[in-house]
């Protein structure tokens, strides 16, 4: 459906020396798969990208617009750094 939020549950490998971009284009998206590898990730576009799984990629994370949200067991490896021109949002919960 045009204009509806996207949902993806696939696992993907971010290739070293490259940057993969997820553009939420103002409508939002939820990624429940695992992002792994040594490549970088850029979150582009207005809207919210919600990550709900423990991602293991080690490249740079860039938020160029909108919000990158972590919820549930959602996590990213911050040891490689983050550039933040948008909003980084972590939803903490207690079991």
N, C-alpha and C positions, 0 to 999 in steps of 0.2 A: 504494500500500500504506500503510495507516495506521501511523504511527510511523516511517516510513522517511525518511531524509535527502532533502531536495529538491535539484533541480539545475535551473538556468535559464540559458539561453544567449541570451536576447533582449536587444537594446539598448533602453534606456529613457531618456526625457528627464525630468529632475526640474524641475518648473515653478517659476520664481521666486516667492518669497513663500509657498511651501508647504513642508511637510515630508513626505517619503515614508518609510514605516516598513517595515522587513523584520523580522518576528518569527519567530525560529527555534524558538520554543516548545519548547526542550529537545531537538530532534531534529537540528538542524544543517541547513545549506544551502550550496550552492556556486553563485556567480553568475559565469558566464563571459562574459556580455554586457558592453557598455560603458554606464555611467551617465553621462549628459552633462546640460548645462543649468545653470541658476543656482539651483535649489532645494536644499533641505537633505535629509540622510539620517539617519534614526535606526535603529540596530540594537537591537532589543528582544528580550526573552526569553532564557532560558538556552540554552546550546548555542553552536555556532560558525557564524558566517557567513564563508565563505572566498570572497574575490574574486580572480579569476585574470587579469583584464585591466586595461589602463591606463584607469582611469576619469577623466573630465575635468570632472565637475560641480564647481561652485565654491561651493556653499552649505556651511553648517556640517555637520560630521559629529558625531553624538552616539552614544555607546555607552552605553545605559541599563542593559544587563545582558548577561551572557555575554561572548563573544569575537568581535572583528572581526579576521580574519586575512587577510593579503595573501601570496600565493604566486605563483611563476612571474613573469609580467610584471605581476602585480597591483599597482595603485597608486591612491592618492587624492590630490587636491589639498589640501594642508594649509594653504594660504595663507589660507583663510577661517576656520580654527580647528577645534578639536575639543574636545568635552566628553566626558570619559571616566569613567564609573562602573563600567566592566567591565574588559576586558582588550583591549589593542591588541597584536597579534602580527604581526611581519613575518618571513617566512622568507626569508633571504638565501641565494643560491646563486651559484656561480661557473661560468661557461661553460667 
